[in-house]
Amino acid sequence: MEWDPSRFFRPSGSPSPYALIILNQPINEKAFGVLSRYASYIICADGGANRLFDMLKINGIESKQLPDRIVGDLDSIRPAVREHYEKLGVPILEDQDQYSTDFTKSLRYLNAHAAEIIASPRKGKPVTNGSNESTSTSPSDQSPLEVVILGGLGGRVDQAFSQVHHLYMMTQMQRSIRENETNTSSSNAKSAAGGNLYLVSEESITFIIQTGKNTILTPATRRADIGTVSTSDASESLKKRKREQDQAQEPDPEYFFEENIGIIPLSGPAKITTHGFEWDVENWHTEIGGQVSTSNHIRADKVDVETSAPVLFTLELAERLKR
């Protein structure tokens, strides 16, 4: 399975559609500025509307930059914030299901309306095909609606664990949706629902990689090994890149990531094999209470993790994208 967390931070925008869920946690303003520009849909999970309103009000744009919808049991949104968005025509969906969180309610809404969201580009979203109209996507070429979640992990420990727990649970649910749609579909059309989930917090982007081989694209990573590696292939690649930059007199690249990563088992022990890191391992046993991989370093533009069970993969954001 291939993962491309870099797609959300590219100046040209993501090549595939994604929605943005804003949780009732401190917002990473720098990351939001990049992520919101090309998001196909922005949804606030209940009190996430307060967070968005307060952040935008500082710059006086709380009436200009609006979410597409607010979803939840609405016990956290402030009355004044709710009235503000209602007056501006933002749809508000009250869901009183007490057995699901505002995050899962928002995700459920996105899955139910994924095809519609992909087919209807967000108002104000920049056009990337060089015309004044959006590019339509045929069902057979359509990618699932991926979901980026804005939430913090630096506050209360129980809330941080809750976010990681729900990221894990909902990732498995999304996988089941994709598999069920694939097995039951009578045509070549791909399901719009069940896209991958990515959690963007104060300093990291985090996702759950699945059993088997996972390839993670990590271009534009600030790496300490650039210009100093000793292997011939890597050395030639880096020398070529430097020559091309010197010839074009290009400015320093805008990095997406720092080099630090972690691979954390959540549901039980796992055996992992890695390639492309400073400290690669083979059939390495990892579990909470035993050995855990933290503070490893990216050493390639594409890294591989093969795992016997789903594990959390977390990657440090570039300094320019940190809260």
C-alpha positions in Angstrom: 0.0 0.0 0.0 1.3 3.5 -0.9 1.0 6.5 1.4 1.7 10.1 0.3 1.5 12.5 3.2 3.4 15.1 1.1 0.4 15.5 -1.2 -1.4 17.8 1.2 1.5 20.3 1.4 2.4 20.7 -2.2 2.2 24.3 -3.6 0.3 23.0 -6.6 -2.3 21.1 -4.4 -3.1 17.5 -3.9 -3.5 15.3 -7.0 -6.4 13.5 -5.2 -9.4 15.0 -3.3 -9.4 15.3 0.5 -11.6 16.7 3.2 -10.5 18.5 6.3 -12.1 17.8 9.7 -11.4 20.4 12.5 -11.7 18.9 16.0 -12.3 20.8 19.2 -8.5 21.0 19.8 -6.0 23.8 19.3 -5.5 24.4 15.6 -2.1 24.2 13.9 -2.6 27.6 12.2 0.3 27.2 9.8 -0.7 23.8 8.6 -4.3 24.9 8.3 -3.3 27.7 6.0 -1.8 25.2 3.6 -4.4 22.4 4.1 -7.5 24.6 3.7 -6.4 26.0 0.4 -7.0 22.9 -1.6 -9.4 20.9 0.6 -12.5 19.7 -1.2 -14.6 20.1 1.9 -14.1 21.6 5.4 -16.2 20.2 8.3 -16.1 21.3 11.9 -16.8 18.7 14.5 -19.0 20.5 17.0 -16.6 22.6 19.2 -14.2 22.7 16.3 -16.3 25.5 15.0 -15.3 27.6 18.1 -11.6 26.9 17.3 -11.9 27.9 13.7 -13.9 31.1 14.5 -11.5 32.2 17.2 -8.4 31.6 15.0 -9.9 33.5 12.0 -11.3 36.3 14.1 -7.8 37.3 15.1 -7.2 38.2 11.5 -10.7 39.6 10.9 -11.7 37.0 8.4 -14.2 35.0 10.4 -17.0 35.9 8.0 -14.9 35.3 4.9 -13.4 31.9 5.4 -16.2 29.5 6.3 -16.5 25.8 6.9 -18.8 23.8 4.6 -20.7 22.2 7.5 -20.8 21.8 11.2 -21.6 18.3 12.6 -22.0 16.9 16.1 -24.3 16.8 19.1 -23.7 20.6 19.4 -23.1 20.6 23.1 -19.7 22.3 22.7 -20.3 25.0 20.0 -20.9 28.4 21.6 -24.3 30.0 20.9 -22.7 33.1 19.5 -20.5 31.0 17.1 -23.5 28.9 16.1 -25.6 32.1 15.3 -22.7 33.6 13.4 -22.4 30.6 11.1 -26.1 30.1 10.7 -26.5 33.7 9.6 -23.9 33.1 6.9 -25.6 30.1 5.6 -23.3 27.3 7.0 -25.4 24.1 7.3 -25.4 22.7 10.9 -26.3 19.1 11.4 -27.3 18.0 14.9 -26.5 14.3 15.6 -27.5 13.2 19.1 -26.1 9.7 18.8 -24.5 9.3 22.2 -22.5 6.2 21.2 -20.2 8.1 18.8 -17.9 11.1 19.1 -18.2 14.3 17.1 -15.2 13.1 15.1 -16.9 9.8 14.1 -20.1 11.7 13.3 -18.2 14.0 11.0 -16.4 11.1 9.3 -19.7 9.2 8.9 -21.1 12.3 7.1 -18.1 12.5 4.8 -18.4 8.8 3.9 -22.1 9.2 3.1 -21.5 12.2 0.9 -18.0 11.5 -0.5 -19.1 11.1 -4.2 -21.1 14.3 -4.0 -18.2 16.2 -2.4 -15.7 15.0 -5.0 -18.0 16.0 -7.8 -18.7 19.4 -6.5 -15.5 21.4 -6.0 -15.5 23.7 -3.0 -16.3 27.4 -3.6 -13.2 29.4 -3.7 -10.9 26.4 -4.2 -8.1 27.3 -6.6 -8.4 25.8 -10.1 -5.5 23.6 -11.1 -6.3 22.8 -14.7 -5.6 26.2 -16.2 -9.2 27.1 -16.8 -12.1 28.5 -14.9 -13.8 25.2 -14.6 -12.9 22.2 -12.4 -11.8 18.9 -13.9 -14.5 16.2 -13.8 -13.5 12.8 -12.7 -15.0 9.6 -14.1 -16.1 7.0 -11.5 -13.5 4.5 -12.7 -10.7 7.0 -12.3 -12.0 8.5 -9.0 -9.8 8.2 -5.9 -11.5 7.8 -2.5 -12.0 11.0 -0.5 -9.1 11.1 1.8 -9.5 12.8 5.2 -7.1 15.1 7.1 -7.9 15.6 10.7 -6.7 18.7 12.5 -6.3 17.9 16.2 -3.8 18.5 19.0 -1.8 15.8 20.9 0.0 18.2 23.3 -2.7 18.8 25.8 -4.3 16.3 28.2 -2.8 12.9 28.0 -6.2 11.1 28.1 -7.5 13.2 25.2 -4.3 12.5 23.2 -4.8 8.8 23.7 -8.4 9.1 22.7 -7.4 10.8 19.4 -4.9 8.0 18.7 -7.5 5.4 19.6 -10.1 6.8 17.3 -7.6 7.3 14.5 -6.8 3.6 14.8 -10.4 2.5 15.0 -11.7 4.7 12.2 -8.8 3.7 9.9 -9.8 0.1 10.3 -13.4 1.1 9.6 -12.4 3.0 6.5 -10.5 0.0 5.3 -13.6 -2.2 5.7 -15.7 0.3 3.8 -13.2 0.2 0.8 -13.1 -3.6 0.9 -16.9 -4.0 1.1 -17.4 -1.6 -1.7 -14.9 -3.4 -3.9 -16.4 -6.8 -3.2 -20.0 -5.7 -3.8 -19.5 -3.3 -6.7 -20.9 -4.7 -10.0 -19.0 -2.1 -12.1 -15.5 -0.7 -12.5 -16.4 2.3 -10.5 -14.3 2.9 -7.4 -15.9 3.8 -4.1 -15.6 7.5 -3.1 -15.9 6.6 0.6 -13.4 4.9 2.9 -10.4 7.1 2.1 -7.3 7.1 4.3 -7.1 9.1 7.4 -4.2 11.5 8.4 -4.0 13.3 11.8 -2.2 16.6 11.7 -1.2 17.8 15.2 1.0 20.6 16.5 4.3 19.1 15.1 3.5 15.8 13.2 1.4 14.0 10.7 0.3 10.6 11.8 -1.5 7.6 10.2 -2.1 3.9 10.6 -0.2 1.7 8.2 -1.6 -1.7 7.4 -0.5 -5.3 7.6 1.9 -6.1 4.7 4.2 -3.8 2.8 3.7 0.0 3.0 5.6 2.5 0.9 5.6 6.0 2.2 6.6 8.9 -0.1 8.8 11.4 1.8 10.1 14.0 -0.7 11.3 17.4 0.5 12.4 16.1 3.8 15.2 18.0 5.6 17.7 15.3 6.1 21.1 15.4 7.8 22.6 12.9 5.4 22.2 15.2 2.3 25.6 15.6 0.8 27.3 13.2 3.3 26.0 9.7 2.4 28.6 7.2 1.5 26.7 4.6 -0.6 27.4 5.0 -4.3 23.8 5.1 -5.5 22.7 7.6 -3.0 25.8 9.7 -3.4 25.3 9.9 -7.2 21.6 10.8 -6.8 22.4 13.6 -4.3 25.3 14.9 -6.4 23.0 15.0 -9.4 20.3 16.8 -7.5 22.9 19.4 -6.3 24.3 19.9 -9.8 20.8 20.5 -11.1 20.0 23.0 -8.4 23.3 24.8 -9.0 22.7 24.9 -12.7 19.2 26.3 -12.3 20.3 28.5 -9.4 17.2 27.3 -7.5 16.5 28.6 -4.0 16.5 26.2 -1.1 13.4 24.0 -1.3 10.4 24.4 0.9 10.5 21.3 3.1 7.4 19.3 4.0 9.0 17.2 6.8 11.9 17.0 9.2 13.7 13.7 9.3 12.3 12.2 12.5 9.8 9.4 12.5 8.3 6.9 14.9 6.6 3.4 14.4 4.4 2.5 17.3 2.4 -0.8 17.7 -1.0 -0.1 19.1 -3.2 -3.3 19.2 -0.5 -5.8 20.1 3.0 -7.0 19.1 4.2 -6.6 15.5 7.2 -7.6 13.5 8.5 -5.0 11.1 11.1 -4.8 8.3 12.1 -1.3 7.1 14.1 0.2 4.3 15.1 3.8 3.8 15.8 4.8 7.4 19.1 5.5 9.2 18.5 2.4 11.4 16.7 -0.2 9.3 15.5 -3.5 10.9 14.5 -6.9 9.6 11.7 -9.0 11.3 12.1 -6.8 14.3 9.7 -7.5 17.2 8.1 -4.4 18.6 5.4 -4.0 21.3 4.4 -1.6 24.1 6.3 -2.7 27.1 9.1 -4.0 24.9 11.1 -2.4 22.1 9.5 0.6 20.2 10.9 2.5 17.3 11.1 6.3 18.0 13.4 9.0 16.7 14.5 7.1 13.6 15.6 9.2 10.6 14.5 9.3 7.0 17.3 8.6 4.5 15.4 8.3 1.2 12.6 10.0 -0.8 10.6 6.8 -0.5 10.7 4.5 2.6 9.2 1.0 3.1 7.7 -0.5 6.2 6.5 -4.1 6.1 4.6 -5.1 9.2 2.7 -8.1 10.6 0.0 -6.0 12.2 -1.3 -2.4 11.7 1.1 0.1 13.4 1.1 3.9 13.9 3.5 5.8 11.7 4.3 9.4 12.7 6.4 11.9 10.8 7.6 15.3 12.0 6.4 18.3 10.1 8.8 20.9 8.7 9.4 23.8 11.0 7.4 26.1 8.7 4.3 23.9 9.2 4.5 23.6 13.0 2.1 25.4 15.4 
